[in-house]
């Protein structure tokens, strides 16, 4: 990629802004020395923080605004007054081609509304989707949608699969990702009519993915496939259930290891393995959901993320920008469209032949 790596940041979004945002940017800059930042927010709070992180002094520019989108603000309210906010201006920087991507924390609904309004959806995409990495026993998988679209039809699910496969190729480095639709069973007869039709369409798709059909809930943690496709209602519940289960297991394990002298000694000997498990399950290490299907990159950081977590979200933005995610999605959509058109032409030819046969007989 020849263009500069410039990331725009909403410094005022999230539970611990702007401190976590600035510290996270500093960590990301250490990892990627070529990074530059456009930082939007209250300069009276941002500038003093920059003195604590001199690594950012010569690689960032601060743009003052005292307008902030609150955590409880409705998307409709954000659209009316949000263009001049730190959130709106950081997204606008992507629209104006001043930044490769925007990284934001905080109000997800407002982010989606503003991002869709400012950037618009890509040609061939009906609805943007929220995609993220989830930890599995094999490493990581991509899952979408995670809450942007409560109800979806078969075309939406197919588009999610195409975008998710491009995500996996970009971030996970998988040449031909395995893809499956989340369902109540793996048999072809199970599931709603929407899921069955999406399954049929994906089996005929001519895009770089290895479509596996259906996967069930227990396959998420096992990492059965690289990309899990579902509607936003199911995806959001599945993700939060998995996060809650991981937190419960971590708490139970910690409690068990502190019950006796022997268990504490065992924990001491197993400290490196336990730390590895903690790192793998830590949501900060998998932070950075992507609003897929927009004419520009917008990365959603968890509102409660640590500085390390916010840096991880910036890392996702860098991967997306450097590896041309939008270009991959556009090419795959074109290939899929061509496949559908060829299938329709073949079916039309078969119909004409059948009609001619009937007339002759």
N, C-alpha and C positions, 0 to 999 in steps of 0.2 A: 504494500500500500504506500503510495507516494505522498498523500496528504498528511499534514501534521496530526498527531494524536492529541486532539483538544477535547476535553470532557467538560460539559457544563454541569454544575452542581447547585441544587437547592439547599442552601446552608441552613434554612430555617425549618425544614421538615424532619419529623421523627421525635421520639421521646426525649432524646438527649442532645438536641441540636442547640447551637451550632458546634459544640465542642467535639462531638463524635464525628461529625462530617469533616471538620478540618483535620483532626488526627487521622482519620481514615484516608484522607487524600494524601497526607504525608507518608503513610505506610505504602500506599499504592505507588507513589512517586519513587520511593526507594526500590521497589520491585521493578518498575518500568521508568528508567531515568529520562526517557524522551517525552513523558507525559506533561501536558500543560492543562491548566484549569481555568474556566470562567466560573466565578463564584457569585451567586446572587443571594442577597439578603441584607440584613441590617449591618452596615459597615461599622457602626459603633461597637458591635459585639464581635464582628469577624476580624477586624484589623488587629485588635489586641491579642487575639488568639494566634495570629500568624507570627507574632514575635516569639512564640514558644516553639514554632516549627519552622526554623530558618530554611529548611530544605524547600519550602513552598514559596519563599520570598521572590525568587526570580522566574517562577513558572506559573504564576497565577495572576488573574486580574479580577478585582472585586467591583461588582456593580450594585449600588445601593438601592434598596427598596424597603419601605417599612410595611408593605402589604404582605401578609402571610395567610395562607389557607390553613384554617384550624383543623384539628383531627375530627371534629364532629360536624364540619360543614358539608352540606348536601352538594352533590354534583351540579345540580341546577344553579345553586348559589355560586359555586366556583366558576361556572361558565359566565355568569353575569359580571363578576368582579375580579376574576382570577387572572386575566391576561397580563395585568401589571404586577402581579404578585411574584414572589421569588420562584414559585413553582412554574407559573406561566412563562416567565421570562427565560427560565432555564430550558424549557421545551422550545420556545421561540428561537433560541440560539441554534437549535438543530434545524429548524425550519429554514433559517436564514443562512445555513451552511457555514456558520461560525464555529460549530462544534460537531464532532463525529457522533456523539451520543450524550444523552442527559441521564444523570443518576439522581434519583429522588427517594426520599423516605416519607412516611406519614400517610396521609389520607388517600387510600387506594382508589376509591370511587371518583374523587376529584381529579386524581392523576389520569385515570382512564378517560374521563370526560374531556379534560383539557387537551390531552395528547391526541385524542381522536378528532377534536375540533380543529386544532392547530395543524396537525400533520396530515390528517385524512388517511383513509385506508388505501392500501395498495390495490391496483387493478387486479381483479380476479379474487379478491378477498371480501367476503360479505361482512364478517365481524372479526375484530381483533381478538386475540386470546392471550391469557396470561400463562406463561410457561416458566418452569423452574427446574433445577436439578433436585433430586431427592436421593438420600443415601440408601444404598442397598447392600446386601451381603457380597455382591460382586464388585461394588464400587459406587457408581452413580447412574441414575436413569433420568430421562426428561419426562415431565408430566405436564399435560395441558388438556383442557383449560382448568385454571385453579380459582375461578370465581368471576370472571368477566362476563360470562354468558350463562345464565341460569337454565335457559331452554335452548336447545340446538336441534337443527334438522340434519339430515344425512350429508348435505353439502358442506355444512359447517364442520362436521366431524372429519370429512375428507380433507378439507383445507387445513384443519388442525394437524392432521397426520403429516401433510406435506411440510408445514412449517416446523413441526416437531422434529422431523427427519433432518431438515436443514440445520436446526439448532444442534442436534446430536453430531452432525458432521463438523460443525463449526467449533463447538466447545469440547466435545468428548473426543473428537478426532476419529470417529468411526466412519469408514469409507461407505459402507452400506448398512445403515442402522436397522436393527430389528424393530418392528412396530406392531402394536396390538391395541385393540379397543377393549376398554374395561367393561366387563359384562358379568352377569350373574352365573355364568357357566361358559365352558369352552365349546360346547356343542353348537353347531350352526343353527339349530332350531330354537335356541334360547335367546331371550332378549326382545326388545321392542322392535317394531317395524323399522324405525329410524336406524337403529343399530344394525339390523340385518341388511338394509339397503346400503349403508355406508360400507359394510363388510364386502358386499358384492362389488361395489365401485372400486374399492381399494385393491381387490384381487385382480382387477383389470388395469390398474394404474401402471404407467410406464415412467417411473421415477426411481431414483437411486435409493431404494429401501427394500428390506426383506420383510414383507408383510406376513405376520404369523397368525392372523385371525383374532381370536378373543383371548383375554387373560382375566383371571379373577383377582379379588382383593388380596389373597395370600401371596400372589405372585409379585406384588409391589416390592415388598421387603426382600424377596428372593432375587430381584433383578432379572426376571425371566426375559425381559425385552429391554431394548435401549430407550424406546419411546412408548409411553402409555397415553392413550387418547380417550378423553371422556368429556362430558358437558361440565360447565362450571359449577353447577350445584353439587354433583357427585364428587368432582375433583377437589373442591374446597373442603368438603367433609372428610374425604379420604386423607388429604394432606394433614389436616389438623388432628385427626384421629391418630395418624402415625406419629406426629410430633408429640402428642400427649402420651402415647404409649411409650415412646423412647424416654421421655422425661420420667415417667413412672418407674420404668425398669432401672434407670440410673439411680433414682432415689432409693428404691428397694435394695439395690446392690450395695449402695453406700451404707445403708442402715445395717444390712447383714454383715458387712465387713467390719463394722464397729461394735458388734455384739459381745465379743470376747477377746481375750488376749491372743488366743490362737488364730482367730480370724484376722486380727490386726497384723499379726506376724505374716500370715499368708498374703494379706494385701500388700505388705511391704515387699515381699518377694515378687509379687505379680504387678508391681507398680507400673512398669513400662508397658505391659500389655493393657492394663486398665487405662492408662493415659492414651494409648492408641485407640481404644474403644471410645473413650470420651471425645477425642478429636473427630472420629468418624461420625459420631452422632450429633456433634455440636452444630446447630443450625447456622451459626456464624460462618462455618466453613463451606456452607452450601448456599450462602445468601446471594440474592440477585435474580429476581424474576424479571422476565422480559415481556413487554407488551408487543406481541407478535402481530405482523400484518399491517403495520403502519409505514408511512413514507418517511421513516426516520427511526432511530434507535432510542428507546426510552427504557431504562432499567429501574425496576422497583426494588428498593432495599426494605427489609423489614423495619418497621418503626422502632422496635426495641433493640436493634442490632448494636453490637459493640463496634469500636473503631476497626477492629480486625474484620468484622462482618461487613462494614461499609466498604472497606478496602477490597473485600472479595467481590462485592457488587460492581465496583469500578473495574475489577479484573475481568468480569463477564463483559462489561461494555467494551473493553479493549479487545477481547477475543472476537466479539461480534463485528467491531469496526474493521479490524485487521483482516478478517476472513470473509468479508463481503456477504453477510447473512442475507441482505435484501436481494442481492444478485442470485444467490442460490434458490431462494424462494420463487423469484420471478421465472427462472429457467424451469424449475420443476412444475410450476403451474402451467406454463406453456406446453410442456411435454404431456401433462395430464389432459389438458384441453384437446390437444391433437389426438390423443388416444381415444377420448370420448367421441370426437367427431368421426374418427375412422370406424369405431364400433357402430355408431348410428348409421353411417353410410353402408356398412356391411349388412346391417339389419334391414335397411331400406331395399337393398339389392335382393336380399333373400325374399322379401315380401313381394317384390315385382315378379320374381321368378315363379313363386307359388301361384300368383294370380294368373300368369301366362299359362301355366300348366293346367289350372282349373278351366280356363277358357277353351283350351285345346281339347280337353276331355268332355 
